[in-house]
């Protein structure tokens, strides 16, 4: 089968013919039908994370179950499934306590070597998935069976980007109707934050991004105002749009410590700051201690949008089927697996919202 492998940091992916991985007792073989290209994939490929290479990127995908291990209970052959960036076993302490986005299987699932390379070395799969391939073998905790008529290229986006963004609004920040929201970074995840804020009933949604096309896409997604950070201090622009008080909620969706500080400065007293973007390994966030204490502002990291995938995948699908969550507009380009490096270049240049391999 064809697999796109990242062999060394900063080098193009190599599409290789590799054997189908073995299926373990609790593993599932999935024929991948669509995979989004996420900025996290770029971070890994360019060596900005602690993950060792070689690795098979891709973690935002869907497909059809082709084979299951003898102990698998969650899915059956023929099921249509969504792969998840984070596994959820459903019975460990964290899953039972409503924190399945921190499932105790995470380190085991994500570190498992899955692909045997031509030189005999083994490569892991990003997030335990490795969706940049014609097929993947994943632990059953990393897939959720779904029933929907949504097209593959739209459904795949729920595996990471959309769930991370919408979930950050509905789960982590718990945005309330009538509130004001500022979103820094309006790529695929940022657009999903904008949509989540619209779904939550926010009255003012400010999209902050230096790329004109992404600002325009944010308006279509539900933003009421847009801010070009090159046109002046974005903190002051957001304050002006919120009556001088600052936003009730701010979301940083880039992974930049500098922009995280901006998000902190954008919210009002007792406001909520939610960190969604993935920073580089070793990056450090510094805030003024006195202001952090006496402003009463709340700062929260959001892992996979605080999503409980067994609950949230189906409910986000229902939102999409009802027309409340617009997935179609997020798919800016469709490519084949052989065009993967072109797709990565589009993502690196911030062209479009989401490029999807089909």
Residue, then its C-alpha position, 0 to 999 in steps of 0.5 A: x500500500x502507498x504510505x507517505x513517510x517523513x524520514x528527516x526534519x524539513x525534507x519532503x515526504x516520500x510516498x512508498x509502497x509498504x506492507x500492511x501493518x500486522x493487526x494486533x488483538x485490539x487493533x483495527x485495520x482501516x482503509x483510509x478514504x480521506x485525510x485532512x492536512x493539519x498544521x500539527x502535521x507540519x510541525x512534526x515534519x519540520x522537526x518542531x516537536x519532540x516526536x522522533x522521525x521517521x514517522x507517518x504523519x496524518x491524524x485527521x481521517x476517516x475510512x472503512x474497517x477492513x479487519x479487526x483483532x479478536x479482542x475488538x468490541x467497538x467496531x466491526x468489519x464494514x463500519x465507517x469510522x472516524x479516527x481520533x487524534x486522541x484515543x478514548x478507551x472508555x473505562x480508565x480513570x480519566x475516561x470515567x471522570x469525563x477526561x477521555x481526551x487525556x485517556x491513559x492509553x495515550x502514551x501507549x497508543x501514540x508511541x506504537x511502531x506501526x509501519x515497517x520501512x524498506x530498510x527494516x526500520x519501524x516508523x510510528x504513526x502520528x497520534x497513533x493514526x498515520x492517515x497519510x496512507x491508503x490504510x492504517x492499523x490503529x488501536x480500537x480506542x482511536x476510532x469511533x463508528x459513525x452513521x452519516x451521509x456526510x462526504x468523506x472529505x467533510x467527515x474527516x475534518x471532525x477527527x481533529x481540527x473541527x472537534x478541536x475548535x468547536x470543542x474548545x468553545x463548547x467544552x473548554x471555554x463554555x461560551x455563553x449566548x450574547x457574549x463577545x469572542x476574539x479568535x487569534x489565528x483563522x486556519x482550519x481550527x480557528x475557523x472551527x472556533x469561529x463556527x463554535x462561537x456562532x453555534x454557542x450564540x456569541x453576539x460579537x465574534x472578532x477574527x484576527x488573522x494577517x491573511x486576507x483570505x482567511x479573514x474573509x473565510x471567517x466572515x462566512x463562518x460567522x465572524x461579525x468583525x475582522x482584525x488585520x494585525x498589520x493595521x494596528x495593535x490587535x489588542x486595541x482593535x479588539x477592545x474598541x470592538x467590545x466597548x473598550x472592555x475587552x472580549x469575554x473570551x479569547x482563543x489563541x489558535x496558532x501556538x505562539x507564546x507572543x500571541x498567547x499573551x495578546x489573547x490574555x491582554x484582549x479579554x476583560x477583567x474576569x475574562x477567559x483565555x483558551x489556548x488551542x494552538x500547538x506551540x513548539x517544543x520548549x516554548x515558554x509562556x510568560x505573563x505579568x504575575x500581578x495582573x494575572x492574579x488581580x485581573x481574575x482572568x482564567x487561562x486554560x489549555x484545550x486538548x482536542x477541544x476538551x472533547x469526549x469523542x464517543x459523545x462529541x463526534x456524533x453530536x458534531x455530526x448532527x450539527x453538520x447534518x442540521x446545517x448548523x456546522x458548515x464543513x463543506x466551506x472548510x474544504x478548500x482543496x482535494x488532492x491525491x496522496x501522490x500530491x501530499x507535498x503540494x498539499x503541505x506547501x499550501x498549508x505552510x503558505x496559509x492558502x485556503x482553510x483545509x486541504x484534504x487527501x481523498 
